[in-house]
Amino acid sequence: MKNVEKRWKVVEVGSKSMLIIAIVVLVISLISIAMTYLAVTEKNILYSIIYLSFLSICYSILYYIFMAPDVVLAYIPISAVLLPLITLSISAKTSKRKVVEHEHRED
């Protein structure tokens, strides 16, 4: 009888921790949906890139919660650091090109 009671206590504690994990996953998922919406609807490209970085961090946390640390280790440097840097550099080059083209047209 004692073993059965111990098992129920373990299941009870496990269910509380699973509920906390489910709530955390739900909150992070809602934040990632909001960041996706903000990144798509934002007019300023810099803010959009910042939202995408936060979105990548949210996904990294979800991957970690779902016990995929190897994916997290590969995903963080690529999506949270490298992708925004590449996007910023491309954005800076295209905006410089637009300014130069605009100045040449006025002549």
C-alpha positions, -999 to +999 in steps of 0.1 A: +000+000+000+029+024+008+044+019-027+011+028-043+009+060-023+045+069-032+037+064-069+007+087-067+027+114-050+053+111-078+027+113-105+011+143-087+043+162-085+050+153-121+017+165-132+023+199-116+056+202-133+041+192-166+014+219-161+041+245-155+060+234-186+028+235-206+020+270-195+056+281-203+053+266-238+019+282-243+032+317-232+064+314-254+043+302-283+020+332-280+050+355-277+064+340-309+031+345-327+031+381-317+067+386-328+059+370-361+030+394-366+051+424-356+080+414-379+057+410-409+037+441-404+065+465-394+074+492-419+109+498-405+133+470-415+155+475-384+126+468-360+115+439-381+150+424-378+149+429-340+115+411-338+129+382-358+158+380-333+133+378-305+114+352-324+145+331-328+152+333-291+116+321-284+121+292-307+154+284-290+137+283-256+110+260-270+136+236-285+154+235-252+121+227-233+114+200-258+148+185-250+167+192-282+199+208-269+218+199-300+193+218-321+195+248-297+233+249-300+231+251-338+200+273-339+211+302-316+243+313-334+227+309-368+192+324-363+197+348-334+231+362-344+241+354-380+208+359-397+201+394-383+237+405-391+234+393-427+200+409-430+213+442-416+242+443-439+220+436-469+196+463-458+224+488-453+238+481-488+204+484-505+196+516-487+230+531-498+223+520-533+189+537-533+205+569-521+232+568-548+207+560-575+184+588-563+213+613-564+223+603-599+188+607-612+186+643-599+217+652-621 
